[in-house]
């Protein structure tokens, strides 16, 4: 088992137990969508996820885990922005989320447009509008994920 990865700064190090747990949970939800896994985890880039996957796919049976998750899930796929946006709209929109309830309409509209274009990668969304920090966007994405997947 080669649980090595590269941090954003390029320093190679092992993954912490918490990261591995987050990673496996994200794979169960997103399959092989490395950007979505990275957004879900918040500690590794999509590139680091891809490298980790390549190094560990056999020893951790990642392909099987991803295949099982996509077959069995009846949940909205966070990697499909149109599906997520439709569900979000049906449940009261961004203003229904605690992280975005104080956002201006302009910020909410900009976020939704960026989400539709870029998917659930907080850093990509943050690049497209300056109304909110990447951390605020990540918190909002986590709230959306909870809403979409029915978790508290």
N, C-alpha and C positions, 0 to 999 in steps of 0.2 A: 504494500500500500504506500504510494508515494503522494502523501497529502501535502505537497508543496505548491506554492503559488507565489505570484508576484504582487506586492502591494503597489499602490499608485506610484510611489517614488522609485519603483524598480527594485527595491530590496526584496530578495527572496527569503521567505520564511514559511514555517508550517502554519497550517490553519488551526485556529482555536476550536475547541469542542463546540462552542456556541455557534461559530461560523459554519461548521459542518452540519450542525442541526438545522440552522437556517437554510443552508444550501439544499439539504435533502427535502425539507418542507417545500421549498420553492420549486424544486424539480417535480415534486408530486403535483404541483399546481400548474407550472408553466412548461413542463416537458423540457425540450431543448432550446427554448427561447432565452438565450444567454443575456440579452439586454433586460428582459423581464426579471430573470433570476438576480441579476446585479442590482436592479432597482429594488427588488424585494429585500435583499440582504443589506444593502447600503454600506457594505464594508469592502467590497471588491468590484473591480471593473468588469465589464462584459468580456474583455480580453483575458483577464485573469481567470474568469469562470471557464472560458473556452479552453484555456491551457490546463486547468485543473481537471476538466472533463476528459480531455485527451489522455492525461496521465493516469486517470483513475477509473475510466469507464468499464474496464474489465473487472478489476478487483472489487469494485463497488456495485457492479451490475447496473450501471446508470442507464443504459439503453433500455433494459427491461423495466426499470422504475419509471422512466419517462413514457414508455409505450403503455404501461398499465394505467398511468395517470390520465393520459389523453383518451384512452378507451372508456374508462369508468366514470370520468367526471361529467356531471350534468350541469356544471356551473358555468357561468360566463367566463370566457377566457380573457384575462387582463391583456393579453397580446393582441386582442381584436378590439381596438378602440371604439368602433361603431357600436358593437354589442354592449360595451361598458357604458358608453354615453347614453344609449337608449335606456338601460336599466337605471342609471343615475338620474336621468330626467324623470322616469316613472316614480322614483322615490324622493322627489323633491329638489333635485339638482344639487349643485355644490353648496348652496347656502344651507342645506340640511346637515352638512358635516361640521363638526365642532371646529375643525382646523380652518375652515374656509368661511364660517358664518359672518365674520367681520370683514371679509374681503369686499372690495368695491365691485360693482357689476363689471366694470372694465377689467379688473384683475381676473374675475371668474371667467369672463368671456375669453380673455387672452389665454388663460390656463386651458380651457376646453379646446380652443383652436390648436394650441401647442400639443395637447394630449392626442388629439385626433391625428395630427401630422407625425408626431414623434413617438407615440406609444407611451409606455410607462417608465421611461428612463428620466429620472429627475434632472440629471445634468443636462440632457438634451432639451428638456422643457425650459430649464432655467436660462439657457442660452437664447431662447426665442423671445423672452420678454423680461423686463427689468422690474416688474412690480413686486416680486417676492424672492426670497433667498432660496437656494437649493434645499436647505433644511426644511423650510416651510412647505416647499413643493413635495419633498419626500414624506413629510407628515401627512399631507393631504392625500398623496398616493396610497399611503398605508390605510387611511380612513376609507378611501374608495375600495381598496382591496377587502377590508372588513365588511363593508356594505355589500359588495358583490358576492362574497363568499359566506355571508351570514355569520361571521364570527364577531364576538363582543369586542 
